[in-house]
């Protein structure tokens, strides 16, 4: 008989978003070790995934809400959390471990409270660190009384699980200051499937050929254009670049999209040619085309994001064998990664003049000497592959069961 575990996730499915993708791979991997019950909102992605991989599910009603505005988002999370907890309470007695994530944050708080009333083992996968992530998003001030209250509350929440899994070494440092001695933290990096994501020639790329950019040096921003991605710093720097052979493409969407589109139009008008192109959002099945539509991949975070997140886009770009230009804070996970392996370049945030100079330098070197001789894909396969990370997650679950 296999041990039974519950996996609770807001998103799951291989054709939805990056969060859903990661949880889908986790569920598939853990099914080989355990009897898995998945608790998730009733969506077409969940039903399709369950049917395709024979996953036992207990679905809750899916709640739609505006995630870009605080009050609707909070109310939506509360309604979804009530449904999650109602279903979870019915299933906890029959399982050895609950495995869940940090989103929605209201659900994490409710599970923390439930654990005080009902003894069960709990492993938490940390992608966000609350309430610290509210500061760079400019939702709350670090000096405010509310932030200090939420900081105390977060220590209770992050100390409630038996095990924490975090995706960055900087994140682990931040979490270790929150938790008590009963909770342990394990760093397990993100990954991308090197079977599904691989490198293809830029000259054959559909997007590059549509734009006629085969002979240009192309920098790419791919993914979420939200408050925490430092997109305005990137755009400020792009406006300051002088190498006319450089081109810049933005693929994705997010809360800042309308402002980003306006800024792109202004930059192009000022330059007198299409310096930047906004391509739009790609269906997840077309991500391979998008990830290969460049020479250099941007990975960017806003200032004050130390320990608060590790963009999954970095690993997808590495799987596509693209060198990375990372804009973020020193000693953050991706800066550490770039210092350990030959993956690309680093620039601190909020310094568009320095970033523009670095982009001009990279573009000129690539024009003269060709693409840089780095192998991000090979490094990823050897040091942090999908199988390695998924095996480590299973080992943490085993440890929690054996306590």
C-alpha positions as CSV (number, residue, x, y, z in Angstrom):
1,X,0.0,0.0,0.0
2,X,1.3,3.4,-0.9
3,X,1.1,6.3,1.5
4,X,-1.6,8.8,0.7
5,X,-0.9,12.5,0.3
6,X,-3.1,15.4,-0.5
7,X,-1.9,18.0,-3.0
8,X,-3.8,21.3,-2.9
9,X,-3.2,23.8,-5.7
10,X,-5.0,26.9,-7.1
11,X,-3.8,26.0,-10.6
12,X,-2.9,22.8,-12.4
13,X,-2.6,21.7,-16.0
14,X,0.1,21.6,-18.7
15,X,-1.5,24.2,-20.9
16,X,-2.5,26.9,-18.5
17,X,0.3,29.0,-16.9
18,X,3.7,28.4,-15.4
19,X,2.3,27.7,-11.9
20,X,-0.1,25.2,-13.3
21,X,2.8,23.6,-15.3
22,X,5.0,23.2,-12.2
23,X,2.2,21.6,-10.1
24,X,1.3,19.3,-13.0
25,X,4.8,17.9,-13.2
26,X,5.0,17.6,-9.4
27,X,1.7,15.6,-9.3
28,X,2.8,13.3,-12.1
29,X,6.1,12.6,-10.4
30,X,4.7,12.0,-6.9
31,X,2.0,9.6,-8.3
32,X,4.9,7.1,-8.8
33,X,5.6,7.2,-5.0
34,X,2.2,7.8,-3.4
35,X,-1.5,7.6,-3.7
36,X,-2.3,11.2,-4.6
37,X,-5.5,13.1,-4.0
38,X,-5.6,16.5,-5.8
39,X,-7.8,19.3,-4.5
40,X,-8.2,22.1,-7.0
41,X,-10.8,24.4,-8.5
42,X,-13.1,22.9,-11.1
43,X,-11.7,24.1,-14.4
44,X,-11.3,22.6,-17.9
45,X,-7.5,22.5,-17.3
46,X,-7.9,20.4,-14.1
47,X,-10.5,18.0,-15.6
48,X,-8.3,17.5,-18.7
49,X,-5.2,16.9,-16.6
50,X,-7.0,14.5,-14.3
51,X,-8.4,12.4,-17.2
52,X,-5.1,12.3,-19.1
53,X,-3.0,11.2,-16.2
54,X,-5.6,9.3,-14.1
55,X,-5.3,11.6,-11.1
56,X,-7.9,11.3,-8.3
57,X,-9.4,14.8,-7.8
58,X,-11.7,16.5,-5.3
59,X,-12.7,19.7,-7.1
60,X,-14.1,22.9,-5.5
61,X,-16.1,25.6,-7.2
62,X,-13.8,27.8,-9.3
63,X,-14.0,31.5,-8.2
64,X,-13.3,34.2,-10.8
65,X,-11.9,37.6,-9.5
66,X,-9.9,40.6,-10.6
67,X,-6.3,39.8,-9.5
68,X,-5.0,43.3,-10.4
69,X,-7.1,45.1,-7.8
70,X,-6.7,44.5,-4.1
71,X,-10.2,44.4,-2.7
72,X,-11.7,42.1,-5.4
73,X,-8.6,39.9,-5.2
74,X,-8.9,39.5,-1.4
75,X,-12.7,38.8,-1.5
76,X,-12.1,36.2,-4.3
77,X,-9.4,34.5,-2.3
78,X,-11.6,34.4,0.8
79,X,-14.4,32.7,-1.1
80,X,-12.0,30.2,-2.7
81,X,-10.4,29.5,0.6
82,X,-13.7,28.6,2.3
83,X,-14.2,26.0,-0.4
84,X,-10.7,24.7,-0.1
85,X,-10.9,24.3,3.7
86,X,-14.3,22.7,3.6
87,X,-13.0,19.9,1.3
88,X,-9.7,19.6,3.0
89,X,-11.2,18.9,6.4
90,X,-13.1,16.0,5.0
91,X,-9.9,14.4,3.6
92,X,-7.2,15.1,6.1
93,X,-7.9,12.0,8.4
94,X,-7.1,9.6,5.5
95,X,-3.8,11.1,4.4
96,X,-0.2,11.2,5.7
97,X,0.9,14.6,4.3
98,X,-0.7,17.7,2.9
99,X,1.5,19.4,0.2
100,X,0.5,22.9,-0.9
101,X,1.9,26.3,-2.0
102,X,1.9,29.8,-0.8
103,X,-0.9,31.0,-3.2
104,X,-3.6,32.0,-2.5
105,X,-2.1,33.6,0.6
106,X,-5.5,33.6,2.4
107,X,-5.6,29.8,1.9
108,X,-2.2,29.4,3.4
109,X,-3.3,31.4,6.5
110,X,-6.4,29.3,6.8
111,X,-4.4,26.1,6.6
112,X,-2.0,27.5,9.3
113,X,-5.0,28.1,11.6
114,X,-6.5,24.6,10.8
115,X,-3.2,23.0,11.7
116,X,-3.5,24.5,15.2
117,X,-6.9,22.8,15.6
118,X,-6.2,19.5,13.8
119,X,-2.9,17.7,13.8
120,X,-1.6,16.8,10.3
121,X,1.8,16.9,8.5
122,X,2.2,19.7,6.1
123,X,4.9,20.5,3.4
124,X,4.8,23.9,1.9
125,X,6.3,24.9,-1.5
126,X,7.2,28.6,-1.2
127,X,7.1,30.7,-4.4
128,X,6.3,34.0,-2.6
129,X,7.3,35.5,0.7
130,X,4.5,37.4,2.4
131,X,4.2,40.2,3.4
132,X,7.6,41.2,2.2
133,X,6.5,40.9,-1.4
134,X,3.9,43.7,-0.8
135,X,6.6,46.3,-0.4
136,X,8.2,46.3,-3.9
137,X,4.7,46.1,-5.3
138,X,4.0,49.4,-3.5
139,X,0.9,48.0,-1.8
140,X,2.3,48.7,1.6
141,X,5.1,50.7,3.3
142,X,7.8,48.9,5.2
143,X,7.5,51.5,8.0
144,X,3.7,51.1,8.5
145,X,2.1,49.5,11.5
146,X,0.1,47.2,9.2
147,X,3.3,45.8,7.7
148,X,4.7,45.1,11.1
149,X,1.5,43.3,12.1
150,X,1.6,41.2,8.9
151,X,5.2,40.4,9.5
152,X,4.4,38.9,12.9
153,X,1.4,37.0,11.3
154,X,3.7,35.7,8.6
155,X,6.1,34.2,11.2
156,X,3.1,32.2,12.5
157,X,2.2,31.1,9.0
158,X,5.6,30.0,7.8
159,X,6.3,28.2,11.1
160,X,3.1,26.1,10.8
161,X,4.3,23.6,8.2
162,X,6.7,20.7,9.0
163,X,8.9,21.4,6.0
164,X,9.3,24.4,3.6
165,X,10.6,24.0,0.1
166,X,12.0,27.2,-1.4
167,X,13.2,28.0,-4.9
168,X,16.0,30.4,-4.1
169,X,19.0,30.5,-1.7
170,X,18.2,34.1,-1.0
171,X,14.6,33.1,-0.3
172,X,15.9,30.5,2.2
173,X,17.8,33.2,4.1
174,X,14.6,35.2,4.3
175,X,12.5,32.3,5.5
176,X,15.0,31.1,8.1
177,X,14.5,34.4,9.9
178,X,10.7,33.8,10.0
179,X,10.5,30.2,11.2
180,X,11.0,28.5,14.5
181,X,13.3,25.5,15.2
182,X,10.5,22.9,14.5
183,X,10.3,23.8,10.8
184,X,13.1,23.0,8.3
185,X,13.7,24.7,5.0
186,X,15.1,22.9,1.8
187,X,16.3,24.8,-1.3
188,X,15.2,23.0,-4.5
189,X,15.6,25.1,-7.7
190,X,12.9,25.5,-10.3
191,X,13.3,23.7,-13.6
192,X,12.0,23.5,-17.2
193,X,11.5,20.4,-19.3
194,X,14.5,20.0,-21.7
195,X,12.3,17.5,-23.6
196,X,9.6,20.1,-24.4
197,X,11.9,23.2,-24.6
198,X,14.9,23.1,-26.8
199,X,17.0,25.4,-29.0
200,X,16.2,26.1,-32.6
201,X,17.9,28.5,-35.1
202,X,16.8,32.1,-34.9
203,X,16.9,32.4,-38.7
204,X,14.1,29.7,-38.9
205,X,12.0,31.3,-36.1
206,X,8.5,32.3,-37.2
207,X,8.4,35.5,-35.1
208,X,11.9,36.7,-36.2
209,X,11.1,36.1,-39.9
210,X,7.8,38.0,-39.6
211,X,9.7,40.9,-38.2
212,X,12.6,40.6,-40.6
213,X,15.1,40.6,-37.7
214,X,17.2,37.7,-38.9
215,X,20.4,39.9,-39.1
216,X,19.7,41.9,-35.9
217,X,20.8,41.1,-32.3
218,X,17.5,40.5,-30.6
219,X,16.9,40.9,-26.8
220,X,13.7,39.5,-25.4
221,X,11.4,40.0,-22.4
222,X,9.1,37.0,-22.1
223,X,6.3,36.5,-19.6
224,X,4.5,38.5,-16.9
225,X,4.6,42.3,-17.2
226,X,3.6,43.0,-13.6
227,X,4.8,45.5,-11.0
228,X,7.6,43.3,-9.7
229,X,9.3,42.6,-13.1
230,X,11.1,45.9,-13.4
231,X,9.8,46.5,-16.9
232,X,10.0,50.3,-16.7
233,X,13.7,50.1,-15.9
234,X,14.2,47.9,-18.9
235,X,12.2,50.3,-21.2
236,X,14.1,53.3,-19.8
237,X,17.4,51.5,-20.6
238,X,16.3,50.4,-24.1
239,X,15.4,54.0,-24.9
240,X,19.0,55.0,-24.0
241,X,20.7,52.3,-26.2
242,X,22.5,53.5,-29.3
243,X,23.4,50.4,-31.2
244,X,21.0,50.5,-34.2
245,X,21.5,46.8,-34.9
246,X,19.9,45.9,-31.6
247,X,16.2,45.0,-31.5
248,X,13.9,44.3,-28.5
249,X,10.8,42.1,-28.3
250,X,8.3,41.8,-25.5
251,X,6.1,38.7,-25.3
252,X,3.4,38.2,-22.6
253,X,1.0,40.3,-20.7
254,X,0.2,41.5,-17.1
255,X,-1.1,44.3,-15.0
256,X,1.3,46.9,-16.6
257,X,0.6,45.9,-20.2
258,X,-1.3,49.1,-21.2
259,X,1.4,51.4,-19.9
260,X,4.1,49.2,-21.5
261,X,2.5,49.4,-24.9
262,X,2.2,53.2,-24.6
263,X,5.9,53.5,-23.6
264,X,7.0,51.2,-26.5
265,X,5.1,53.4,-29.0
266,X,6.8,56.5,-27.6
267,X,10.3,54.9,-27.8
268,X,9.7,53.7,-31.4
269,X,8.5,57.2,-32.5
270,X,11.5,58.8,-30.9
271,X,13.9,56.3,-32.5
272,X,12.3,56.7,-35.9
273,X,12.2,52.9,-36.5
274,X,10.7,49.8,-34.8
275,X,13.2,49.4,-32.1
276,X,10.9,47.5,-29.8
277,X,8.0,45.2,-30.8
278,X,5.2,44.0,-28.5
279,X,4.2,40.6,-30.0
280,X,1.3,39.8,-27.6
281,X,0.7,36.8,-25.4
282,X,1.4,33.3,-26.7
283,X,-0.5,30.1,-26.0
284,X,1.6,27.9,-23.8
285,X,1.9,25.4,-26.7
286,X,3.7,28.1,-28.6
287,X,6.2,29.0,-25.9
288,X,8.9,27.1,-27.7
289,X,8.6,29.5,-30.6
290,X,8.6,32.5,-28.4
291,X,11.6,31.4,-26.3
292,X,13.7,30.9,-29.4
293,X,12.8,34.3,-30.9
294,X,15.9,36.1,-29.6
295,X,19.7,36.0,-29.1
296,X,19.6,37.2,-25.5
297,X,16.9,36.6,-22.9
298,X,16.0,39.3,-20.4
299,X,15.2,38.2,-16.8
300,X,14.3,41.2,-14.7
301,X,13.1,41.9,-11.2
302,X,12.3,45.2,-9.5
303,X,14.4,46.6,-6.7
304,X,13.9,45.3,-3.2
305,X,13.0,41.8,-4.5
306,X,15.9,40.0,-2.7
307,X,14.6,36.7,-1.5
308,X,11.0,37.2,-2.8
309,X,11.0,35.4,-6.1
310,X,12.9,33.5,-8.7
311,X,11.5,34.0,-12.3
312,X,10.7,30.7,-13.8
313,X,11.4,32.3,-17.2
314,X,15.1,32.0,-16.5
315,X,15.0,28.2,-16.5
316,X,12.8,28.1,-19.7
317,X,15.3,30.4,-21.5
318,X,18.2,28.2,-20.3
319,X,16.4,25.1,-21.7
320,X,16.2,27.0,-25.0
321,X,20.0,27.6,-24.7
322,X,19.7,31.4,-24.5
323,X,22.2,33.4,-22.6
324,X,20.6,35.5,-19.9
325,X,20.9,39.2,-19.1
326,X,19.7,39.3,-15.5
327,X,18.6,42.6,-13.9
328,X,18.2,42.2,-10.1
329,X,19.9,42.4,-6.8
330,X,23.2,41.0,-5.8
331,X,23.2,37.8,-3.8
332,X,19.7,37.0,-5.2
333,X,19.3,33.4,-6.6
334,X,19.9,34.2,-10.2
335,X,22.9,36.5,-9.5
336,X,24.4,33.6,-7.5
337,X,23.6,31.3,-10.5
338,X,25.4,33.6,-12.9
339,X,28.4,33.8,-10.6
340,X,28.6,30.0,-10.4
341,X,28.1,29.2,-14.1
342,X,28.8,30.9,-17.4
343,X,25.2,31.8,-18.3
344,X,25.3,35.5,-19.3
345,X,25.4,39.0,-17.7
346,X,24.3,40.8,-14.6
347,X,23.2,44.4,-13.9
348,X,21.7,45.8,-10.7
349,X,18.1,47.3,-10.9
350,X,17.2,50.9,-11.2
351,X,20.3,51.9,-13.2
352,X,19.0,52.3,-16.8
353,X,22.2,54.1,-17.9
354,X,24.4,51.2,-16.8
355,X,22.0,48.7,-18.3
356,X,21.9,50.6,-21.6
357,X,25.7,50.6,-21.8
358,X,25.7,46.8,-21.1
359,X,23.2,46.1,-23.8
360,X,25.1,48.2,-26.3
361,X,28.3,46.3,-25.4
362,X,26.6,42.9,-25.7
363,X,25.0,43.8,-29.1
364,X,28.3,45.1,-30.5
365,X,30.2,42.0,-29.4
366,X,27.5,39.7,-30.9
367,X,27.5,41.6,-34.1
368,X,31.3,41.3,-34.5
369,X,31.9,37.9,-33.0
370,X,28.6,36.1,-33.2
371,X,26.6,34.6,-30.4
372,X,28.4,34.2,-27.1
373,X,30.0,30.7,-26.6
374,X,27.9,29.7,-23.6
375,X,25.8,26.6,-23.0
376,X,23.0,27.3,-20.6
377,X,21.1,24.2,-21.6
378,X,24.0,21.9,-21.0
379,X,24.6,23.5,-17.6
380,X,20.9,23.1,-16.7
381,X,20.8,19.4,-17.7
382,X,23.9,18.6,-15.6
383,X,23.1,20.6,-12.5
384,X,19.4,21.3,-12.1
385,X,17.3,19.2,-14.3
386,X,13.6,18.5,-13.9
387,X,14.2,14.9,-12.7
388,X,16.7,16.1,-10.1
389,X,14.3,18.7,-8.6
390,X,11.3,16.4,-8.7
391,X,13.2,13.6,-6.9
392,X,14.3,16.1,-4.2
393,X,10.7,17.2,-3.7
394,X,9.7,13.5,-3.2
395,X,12.5,13.1,-0.7
396,X,11.2,16.0,1.4
397,X,7.7,14.4,1.4
398,X,9.3,11.1,2.5
399,X,11.0,12.9,5.4
400,X,7.7,14.5,6.5
401,X,5.9,11.1,6.4
402,X,8.7,9.5,8.5
403,X,8.7,12.1,11.3
